[in-house]
Amino acid sequence: MNRRIGIRKETKSARECRTPITPYFAEKLMRQNDLYFVIQRSDKRVFMDVEYEHCGVELADNLHNCDVIFGIKEIPTHEIEPDKTYIIFSHTHKEQPYNMPMLRTFIERRCTLIDYECIRDERGHRLVAFGYYAGLAGMINTLWALGERYKRQGIATPFTQLQQAFRYKSLIAARRELRAIGEAIALRGIPEEIAPLTVGIVGRGRVSKGAQEIMNLFPIQDISPVDLLKIEKSGNFSNKIIYRVLFAESDIAAPSLPGRPFVLKEYYKAGQTYRNIFERYVEYLSVVVNGIFWHEKMPRLITSDYLEQLFRSIPHPKLTVVGDITCDPCGSIEFTHRATDVEHPIFIYNPLTRLPVIGFDGEGIAVMAVDILPSELPRDASNSFSELLEEFVVPIAIADYTKPYEELALPYPIKKAVIVLSGKLTPKYAYLEKACNPLIY
């Protein structure tokens, strides 16, 4: 008998229209394996119901008859069905307080939870992710915000013709417009009053690679963090070039004890023994794009205290936009107080009052902090994600989740991503017990 695999409709956000398994990959998996897909009807999914139907996928109003269910974002607690296996981005493994009720519900209803974010190889590299597309969309939105912000300051730039990422029919269409803007900058330049235009991209992973790909459509010159400190004072720069600075981990943090070398593994494991050195560069950047992995033991990238100090010492600093693609509320960018949505993607943060205002108007800097950025390029992002996920679908679908964790027959990367097994936290994630049951402790 064919295994019935569910694909849920996304209900967390009105703008979430991605899918973890596209019609093409559903058809391919059914043709090659003893699987049967059922998809929950949705009027907003980027791939229409009829596209799945044409590929042999059953349409249904609910997934009651499916034991294994693939989704994207978190699931409202009232939609979690007992004794089922869910594969989603749960955003729970960092003990995120806003998702602890959902985690508690998975446990109480004897569910199994597999988290895409935790599917990693033996070196810790993520294997199934949307990060690259978050980088693409996030960079587009950041440059769009830059143009809008300059416009409100009375400064005309070629970026004003750019649109928010979701308004383009495809990534190809977005690239076409970005390339035209790049040609305009190379030909006519940007206003001297904002030159040199400097963009700092923090991180080296998929997010960074996506952001860099967008920047490659412009006339750019890569400079080092050290050169960034010198370029404006030297006067040796062009207004027909965008200066890109790539920051690695060793450029943003250093050991707190003088004389100690930077050790990457130590930084990720014991970030509390490191201090921030990134803020020395901030006043020289027009744009900061944040694409780093961060946890609360690590030093922040930009603090509210630093930004207030900067704005008090320089009335109109160079920094204009922060594209916080990482989007950890009150995290690596401390003044990202919350994620923004696609309809209202930007807020202006006033470092002196420490108050945010949605929109482009007001004193301070613009912050782009959309937390579902890949959904702004939904078809391209879903196709890429499905391709990465394909090899894991069958093992996830056929596993026997009634067995003890030690006997669970799953590939290593998937087994390490099982947070809850039949209503119990697995050994790797036992530390979440206190966070999801705070009244017991």
C-alpha positions as CSV (number, residue, x, y, z in Angstrom):
1,M,0.0,0.0,0.0
2,N,1.3,3.4,-1.0
3,R,2.5,5.7,1.8
4,R,0.3,8.8,1.9
5,I,2.5,11.9,2.3
6,G,0.8,15.3,3.0
7,I,1.8,18.7,1.9
8,R,0.2,21.3,4.0
9,K,-1.0,24.8,3.1
10,E,0.8,27.6,4.9
11,T,-1.4,29.4,7.4
12,K,1.1,31.4,9.5
13,S,1.4,34.4,7.1
14,A,-0.9,35.7,4.4
15,R,2.1,36.2,2.1
16,E,3.6,32.8,2.6
17,C,3.2,31.0,-0.7
18,R,6.1,28.7,-0.9
19,T,5.9,24.9,-1.0
20,P,8.4,22.3,0.2
21,I,7.6,19.9,-2.6
22,T,6.7,21.2,-6.1
23,P,4.5,19.4,-8.5
24,Y,7.5,18.3,-10.6
25,F,9.2,16.7,-7.7
26,A,6.0,15.1,-6.3
27,E,5.4,13.4,-9.6
28,K,9.0,12.3,-9.9
29,L,9.0,10.8,-6.4
30,M,5.7,9.0,-6.9
31,R,6.9,7.6,-10.2
32,Q,10.1,6.2,-8.7
33,N,8.9,5.1,-5.3
34,D,5.9,3.6,-3.5
35,L,4.6,7.0,-2.4
36,Y,1.3,8.8,-2.8
37,F,1.1,12.6,-2.3
38,V,-1.9,14.5,-1.0
39,I,-1.8,18.3,-1.0
40,Q,-4.0,20.6,1.0
41,R,-5.9,23.0,-1.2
42,S,-4.6,26.6,-1.2
43,D,-5.6,29.7,-3.1
44,K,-2.3,31.5,-2.5
45,R,0.4,28.8,-3.1
46,V,2.7,29.8,-5.9
47,F,2.0,26.5,-7.6
48,M,-1.7,26.2,-8.2
49,D,-3.8,23.2,-7.1
50,V,-4.4,22.3,-10.7
51,E,-0.6,22.0,-11.3
52,Y,-0.4,19.4,-8.6
53,E,-3.6,17.6,-9.9
54,H,-2.1,17.4,-13.4
55,C,1.0,15.6,-11.8
56,G,-1.2,13.0,-10.1
57,V,-1.3,14.6,-6.7
58,E,-4.6,14.2,-4.8
59,L,-6.2,17.5,-3.7
60,A,-7.8,17.6,-0.2
61,D,-9.3,20.1,2.2
62,N,-7.4,18.4,5.1
63,L,-4.6,15.9,5.7
64,H,-6.3,13.7,8.3
65,N,-5.4,10.6,6.4
66,C,-1.7,11.4,6.1
67,D,0.8,10.3,8.8
68,V,3.7,12.3,7.5
69,I,3.2,16.0,6.6
70,F,5.7,18.4,5.0
71,G,5.3,22.1,5.4
72,I,7.4,25.3,5.6
73,K,6.7,27.6,8.5
74,E,5.4,27.0,12.1
75,I,2.0,25.5,12.6
76,P,-0.7,27.2,14.8
77,T,-1.3,24.9,17.8
78,H,-4.9,24.3,16.9
79,E,-3.9,22.8,13.6
80,I,-1.5,20.2,15.0
81,E,-3.0,16.7,14.8
82,P,-2.1,14.0,17.2
83,D,0.3,11.1,16.3
84,K,1.6,12.7,13.1
85,T,5.1,13.4,11.8
86,Y,5.7,17.0,10.8
87,I,8.7,18.4,8.8
88,I,8.9,22.2,9.0
89,F,11.0,25.1,10.1
90,S,10.0,25.1,13.7
91,H,12.3,27.8,15.0
92,T,12.5,26.0,18.4
93,H,16.1,24.7,18.8
94,K,17.4,28.1,20.0
95,E,14.7,28.0,22.7
96,Q,12.7,30.7,20.9
97,P,10.1,31.6,23.5
98,Y,7.4,32.5,21.0
99,N,7.4,29.0,19.7
100,M,7.5,27.1,22.9
101,P,3.7,26.7,23.0
102,M,3.9,25.0,19.6
103,L,6.7,22.7,20.8
104,R,4.8,21.8,23.9
105,T,1.7,20.9,21.7
106,F,3.8,18.6,19.6
107,I,4.9,16.8,22.7
108,E,1.4,16.7,24.3
109,R,-0.1,15.3,21.1
110,R,2.6,12.5,20.7
111,C,3.9,14.0,17.4
112,T,7.2,13.7,15.8
113,L,8.9,16.9,14.7
114,I,11.8,17.1,12.2
115,D,13.3,20.5,11.6
116,Y,14.8,21.5,8.2
117,E,17.2,23.9,9.9
118,C,18.8,21.1,11.8
119,I,19.4,18.8,8.8
120,R,23.2,19.1,8.6
121,D,26.1,17.0,7.5
122,E,28.9,15.8,9.9
123,R,30.7,19.2,9.5
124,G,27.5,21.0,10.6
125,H,26.7,22.5,7.2
126,R,23.0,22.8,6.5
127,L,21.7,20.6,3.6
128,V,18.1,21.8,3.1
129,A,17.7,25.6,3.2
130,F,16.2,28.7,1.6
131,G,19.1,30.9,2.7
132,Y,20.4,31.6,-0.8
133,Y,17.0,33.0,-1.9
134,A,16.7,34.9,1.4
135,G,20.0,36.5,0.3
136,L,18.8,37.3,-3.2
137,A,15.4,38.8,-2.0
138,G,17.0,40.5,1.0
139,M,19.6,42.3,-1.1
140,I,17.0,43.4,-3.6
141,N,14.8,44.8,-0.8
142,T,17.7,46.5,0.9
143,L,18.8,48.3,-2.3
144,W,15.1,49.2,-2.9
145,A,15.0,50.6,0.6
146,L,18.2,52.5,0.0
147,G,16.7,54.3,-3.0
148,E,13.5,55.1,-1.2
149,R,15.4,56.5,1.8
150,Y,17.6,58.6,-0.3
151,K,14.6,59.9,-2.2
152,R,13.1,61.2,1.0
153,Q,16.3,62.9,1.7
154,G,16.1,64.7,-1.6
155,I,18.8,62.6,-3.2
156,A,18.0,61.1,-6.6
157,T,19.7,57.8,-7.4
158,P,19.2,55.0,-10.0
159,F,17.9,52.8,-7.1
160,T,14.6,54.6,-7.2
161,Q,13.5,52.6,-10.2
162,L,14.0,49.3,-8.2
163,Q,10.9,47.5,-6.7
164,Q,10.4,45.3,-3.8
165,A,11.4,41.7,-4.7
166,F,7.9,40.2,-4.7
167,R,6.7,42.6,-7.4
168,Y,8.9,41.0,-10.0
169,K,7.3,38.1,-11.9
170,S,10.5,36.1,-11.7
171,L,14.1,36.3,-10.6
172,I,15.0,36.8,-14.3
173,A,12.9,39.9,-14.4
174,A,14.5,41.3,-11.3
175,R,18.0,40.6,-12.6
176,R,17.1,42.5,-15.8
177,E,16.2,45.6,-13.9
178,L,19.1,45.4,-11.5
179,R,21.5,45.1,-14.5
180,A,20.0,48.2,-16.0
181,I,20.5,50.1,-12.8
182,G,24.1,48.9,-12.7
183,E,24.7,50.2,-16.2
184,A,23.2,53.6,-15.2
185,I,25.6,53.8,-12.3
186,A,28.6,52.9,-14.4
187,L,27.6,55.5,-17.0
188,R,26.4,58.4,-14.9
189,G,27.4,57.6,-11.4
190,I,25.7,58.4,-8.1
191,P,25.5,61.8,-6.5
192,E,28.8,62.9,-5.1
193,E,27.2,63.7,-1.7
194,I,26.7,59.9,-1.0
195,A,30.0,58.7,-2.5
196,P,31.7,56.5,-1.9
197,L,28.7,54.1,-1.7
198,T,29.9,51.3,0.5
199,V,28.0,48.0,1.1
200,G,29.1,45.7,3.9
201,I,27.9,42.0,3.7
202,V,28.4,40.1,6.9
203,G,28.6,36.3,6.7
204,R,29.9,33.6,4.3
205,G,27.1,31.2,4.0
206,R,24.2,30.8,1.5
207,V,22.6,34.2,2.5
208,S,25.8,36.0,1.8
209,K,26.2,34.2,-1.5
210,G,22.7,35.3,-2.6
211,A,23.4,38.9,-1.6
212,Q,26.7,38.8,-3.4
213,E,25.1,37.5,-6.6
214,I,22.8,40.5,-6.7
215,M,25.7,42.9,-6.1
216,N,27.6,41.3,-8.9
217,L,25.1,42.9,-11.3
218,F,26.5,46.3,-10.4
219,P,29.9,47.9,-11.1
220,I,31.6,46.8,-7.9
221,Q,35.0,46.9,-6.4
222,D,35.8,44.6,-3.5
223,I,37.8,46.1,-0.7
224,S,39.0,44.8,2.6
225,P,37.6,45.9,6.0
226,V,40.9,47.7,6.6
227,D,40.7,49.5,3.3
228,L,37.2,50.6,4.2
229,L,38.6,52.6,7.0
230,K,40.9,54.5,4.6
231,I,39.0,55.0,1.4
232,E,36.8,58.0,2.2
233,K,39.7,59.9,3.9
234,S,42.0,59.2,1.0
235,G,39.6,60.7,-1.6
236,N,40.7,57.9,-3.9
237,F,37.3,56.6,-4.9
238,S,34.8,56.8,-7.8
239,N,31.1,57.6,-7.8
240,K,30.6,55.1,-10.7
241,I,31.5,52.2,-8.5
242,I,29.9,50.5,-5.5
243,Y,32.5,49.4,-2.9
244,R,31.7,46.0,-1.5
245,V,33.2,44.8,1.8
246,L,32.8,41.1,2.8
247,F,33.1,40.5,6.5
248,A,34.2,37.1,7.8
249,E,33.7,36.0,11.4
250,S,37.2,37.1,12.3
251,D,36.4,40.6,11.1
252,I,33.4,41.1,13.4
253,A,34.6,39.5,16.7
254,A,37.9,39.0,18.6
255,P,38.9,37.1,21.7
256,S,38.2,39.2,24.8
257,L,41.7,38.3,26.2
258,P,44.4,40.2,24.4
259,G,46.9,38.1,22.5
260,R,44.6,35.1,21.9
261,P,44.1,34.0,18.3
262,F,40.6,33.9,16.7
263,V,39.4,30.3,16.6
264,L,36.2,29.8,14.6
265,K,35.0,26.7,16.5
266,E,35.5,28.4,19.8
267,Y,33.7,31.5,18.6
268,Y,30.6,29.5,17.7
269,K,30.7,27.4,20.8
270,A,31.9,29.9,23.4
271,G,30.9,33.3,21.9
272,Q,30.8,34.8,25.4
273,T,34.6,34.8,25.4
274,Y,34.6,37.1,22.3
275,R,34.0,40.9,21.9
276,N,32.6,43.0,19.1
277,I,35.0,44.6,16.7
278,F,32.6,45.2,13.8
279,E,31.3,48.5,15.2
280,R,34.6,50.2,14.3
281,Y,33.5,49.8,10.6
282,V,29.9,50.9,10.8
283,E,30.3,54.7,10.4
284,Y,32.1,54.1,7.1
285,L,29.3,51.9,5.6
286,S,26.3,53.2,3.6
287,V,24.6,49.8,3.9
288,V,25.0,46.8,6.3
289,V,23.6,43.4,5.1
290,N,23.4,40.9,8.0
291,G,23.5,37.3,7.0
292,I,25.3,35.6,10.0
293,F,24.3,32.7,12.2
294,W,24.0,34.1,15.7
295,H,23.1,32.9,19.2
296,E,22.7,34.8,22.4
297,K,26.2,33.9,23.7
298,M,27.9,35.7,20.8
299,P,28.6,39.4,20.8
300,R,26.0,41.4,18.9
301,L,26.9,42.9,15.5
302,I,25.4,46.4,16.2
303,T,24.1,47.4,19.6
304,S,21.6,50.1,20.4
305,D,24.1,51.8,22.7
306,Y,26.7,52.0,19.9
307,L,24.2,53.4,17.4
308,E,23.0,56.1,19.8
309,Q,26.6,57.1,20.4
310,L,27.3,57.3,16.6
311,F,24.2,59.5,16.0
312,R,25.2,61.8,18.9
313,S,28.7,62.2,17.6
314,I,27.8,62.5,13.9
315,P,24.4,64.2,13.3
316,H,24.0,62.7,9.8
317,P,26.0,59.5,9.7
318,K,26.7,57.6,6.5
319,L,24.8,54.5,7.5
320,T,21.4,54.6,5.8
321,V,20.0,51.1,5.6
322,V,20.5,47.9,7.5
323,G,19.3,44.8,5.7
324,D,18.8,42.3,8.6
325,I,18.3,39.1,6.6
326,T,19.2,37.0,9.7
327,C,16.3,38.7,11.5
328,D,16.8,37.5,15.1
329,P,14.5,39.9,17.0
330,C,16.6,41.8,19.5
331,G,19.6,39.6,18.4
332,S,22.7,40.3,16.4
333,I,21.1,43.6,15.3
334,E,19.8,44.7,18.7
335,F,17.4,47.3,17.4
336,T,15.6,44.8,15.1
337,H,12.8,44.6,17.7
338,R,10.7,42.3,15.6
339,A,10.4,40.8,12.2
340,T,8.6,42.8,9.5
341,D,6.1,41.5,7.0
342,V,6.0,41.7,3.2
343,E,3.3,44.4,3.2
344,H,5.3,46.6,5.7
345,P,8.9,45.5,5.2
346,I,10.7,48.6,6.5
347,F,10.9,50.6,9.7
348,I,12.9,53.7,10.6
349,Y,14.8,53.3,13.9
350,N,15.6,56.5,15.7
351,P,18.8,55.8,17.8
352,L,18.2,58.8,20.0
353,T,14.6,57.9,21.1
354,R,15.2,54.2,20.4
355,L,11.7,54.0,18.8
356,P,10.8,52.4,15.5
357,V,8.3,53.7,13.0
358,I,7.0,51.6,10.2
359,G,7.6,53.2,6.7
360,F,10.4,55.3,5.2
361,D,9.8,58.6,7.0
362,G,11.5,59.9,10.1
363,E,14.9,60.4,11.7
364,G,17.3,57.5,11.9
365,I,18.1,54.5,9.7
366,A,15.9,52.2,7.7
367,V,15.8,48.6,8.7
368,M,14.6,45.8,6.4
369,A,13.7,42.8,8.5
370,V,11.3,40.6,6.6
371,D,11.5,37.1,8.1
372,I,10.0,35.2,5.1
373,L,12.2,36.7,2.4
374,P,12.3,33.6,0.1
375,S,8.5,33.9,-0.2
376,E,9.1,37.0,-2.3
377,L,10.7,34.8,-4.9
378,P,8.4,31.8,-4.3
379,R,8.6,29.8,-7.5
380,D,12.4,29.9,-7.8
381,A,12.9,29.3,-4.1
382,S,10.5,26.4,-3.9
383,N,12.1,24.7,-6.9
384,S,15.5,25.0,-5.4
385,F,14.3,23.8,-2.0
386,S,12.5,20.7,-3.4
387,E,15.7,19.7,-5.3
388,L,17.7,19.8,-2.0
389,L,15.0,17.9,-0.1
390,E,14.4,15.3,-2.7
391,E,16.9,12.7,-1.5
392,F,15.5,12.8,2.1
393,V,11.7,12.5,1.3
394,V,11.6,8.7,0.9
395,P,13.6,7.9,4.1
396,I,11.4,10.3,6.1
397,A,8.2,8.9,4.6
398,I,9.0,5.2,5.3
399,A,10.6,5.5,8.7
400,D,8.9,3.8,11.7
401,Y,8.5,6.5,14.3
402,T,7.1,4.2,16.9
403,K,10.6,2.7,17.5
404,P,13.0,4.1,20.1
405,Y,15.3,6.8,18.9
406,E,18.3,4.5,18.9
407,E,16.6,2.1,16.5
408,L,15.2,4.9,14.2
409,A,16.3,4.1,10.7
410,L,17.0,7.4,9.2
411,P,20.0,8.9,7.4
412,Y,22.4,10.7,9.8
413,P,21.5,14.3,8.8
414,I,17.7,13.6,9.3
415,K,18.1,11.6,12.5
416,K,20.0,14.5,14.0
417,A,17.1,16.8,13.0
418,V,14.4,14.9,14.9
419,I,13.6,17.2,17.8
420,V,10.5,15.3,19.1
421,L,9.9,11.6,18.6
422,S,6.4,10.3,19.4
423,G,5.9,13.0,22.0
424,K,9.3,12.9,23.6
425,L,12.3,15.2,23.1
426,T,15.2,13.3,21.6
427,P,18.5,13.2,23.5
428,K,20.2,16.0,21.5
429,Y,17.3,18.4,22.3
430,A,16.6,17.4,25.9
431,Y,17.7,20.9,26.9
432,L,14.4,22.3,25.5
433,E,12.5,20.6,28.3
434,K,12.8,23.6,30.7
435,A,12.0,26.2,28.0
436,C,8.8,24.5,26.9
437,N,7.7,23.6,30.4
438,P,8.8,26.6,32.5
439,L,6.2,26.1,35.3
440,I,7.7,22.7,36.2
441,Y,11.1,24.2,37.0
